[in-house]
């Protein structure tokens, strides 16, 4: 069996006027939260919220 390792890096740019910082915060729209939501919608990651 052949294993493939894929490394990737993405660079994000944003206008921060509609965000409440980068780090995810409860009940606030943040850059990290939007990225996590998008990756979850695409089924690339699975985040369980407790």
CORVEN-V61924 format. One line per field, one symbol per residue. phi: phi as a letter, one per 30 degrees, with the letter a starting at -180 (. if undefined). burial: + if it has 9 or more other ideal C-beta (glycine too) atoms within 8 Angstrom, else -. Layout:
phi = ???
burial = ???
This chain:
phi = .ccccccbbbccbacddcccjddebdibdbdeddddddddedicbbcccc
burial = ------------------+-+---+----+++++++--++----------
